[in-house]
Amino acid sequence: MGIELGSLGAHLREHEVDAAGAARLEEAGFGTLWLDASPPADLAYAERLLAATARLVVGTSVVNVWSAAAATVAASYHRIAGRYPDRFLLGIGIGHREVDTAYASPYDTLAAYLDTLLEAEVPQERIVLAALGPRMLHLARERAGGTLPCLVTPEHTRRARAILGPDRLLLPGHFALVEPDPAAARTRARSGPPGTALAVTNYAANLRRLGFTDADLAGTGSDRLIDALTAHGTATDVVTALTAHLASGADHVGIYPLGDDPVTTLCTLAAAARTR
C-alpha cells in the first residue's frame, strides 16, 4: 500500500496545531499535515498528531540535520512507521547558514545524513529533501523519494519536475492568505516569511535563479515578488493560485497559512477547493 498525501497539505508549527486541530484538518479534507520548523529527533509531536487522527499523513518540514542526530531520527522513524503504517513521511533539510552555526559543506553533509538513514533501513521513498537548487534536486532524485521546497513559485515546480523525473514526489509549499485587499495582503505577507526570509542566502539564490532581481529582493520584497510567493484574494482566488503548482508538475501543494487563525484559514481553503 502506498502513502496517500492528497492534493493539499497543511503546514503548521507545533504551537499552531494540537490534537483537536489535527482532527479538524482531517475532517476538512486535508490529506497531510506538515509539522514545520525543526522538530526534535524523537519526533514525538508528530506521533501525537498521528494518534489523534485516523487517516491523516503527518510529515516533518523539516528535520534539521544540524540539530537532530540521524541515528536517533532513524529509530524514531521506525517506531512511528511501525505504529502508523503509510502515514508518516520524513522531511529533512540542511538548514541555513544564517541560523545554524555549524553550517558547512551542505551537499556533503546532507548526503552523509542520508547515508545514515538509508543504512538504518529508512525506506528511500519515505524521505523527502528540502531541495531548492539543481544539485540538491539531483540528490533528491537519486537518493530520496522526492522534495518539499518552500518559498517557491510554479516556475520552480516546473523546473524541479524536469530534474526529478516522473517518479519522485514533488511537494512544494506556498504561503496563502484569504484577504481580498491586495495592499493589506502584501502588508501581512511582508511581516511573515515571504518578506522576512528574503535575506536568507538559500532562498535569495533560488529566487534569483527564477528571474527575480536585487530590486525585487530588497527590503521585504517588491509587490511582484510578494505576489509570486503568497496566494491572496478570496478563498477561490487562493485555491486557483495554489493549484498552479499542480498544473506545473507538483504531486501535492502544502499551504503555509498567514493570519491570526491558521487552522481556520486552512479549513476555509479546503472548503473552497471542494467547490471549485
Secondary structure, DSSP 4 states (H G I P E B T S, - for coil): ------SEEEEE-GGG--HHHHHHHHHHT-SEEEEES---TT-HHHHHHHHT-SS-EEEEE-EETTTS-HHHHHHHHHHHHHHSTT-EEEEEE---TTT-TT---HHHHHHHHHHHHHHTT--GGGEEE---SHHHHHHHHHHSSEE---S--HHHHHHHHHHH-TTSEE--EEEEEE-S-HHHHHHHHHTSHHHHTTTSHHHHHHHHHTT--HHHHSTT--HHHHHHHEEEESHHHHHHHHTHHHHTT-S-EEEEE-SS-HHHHHHHHHHHHHH-
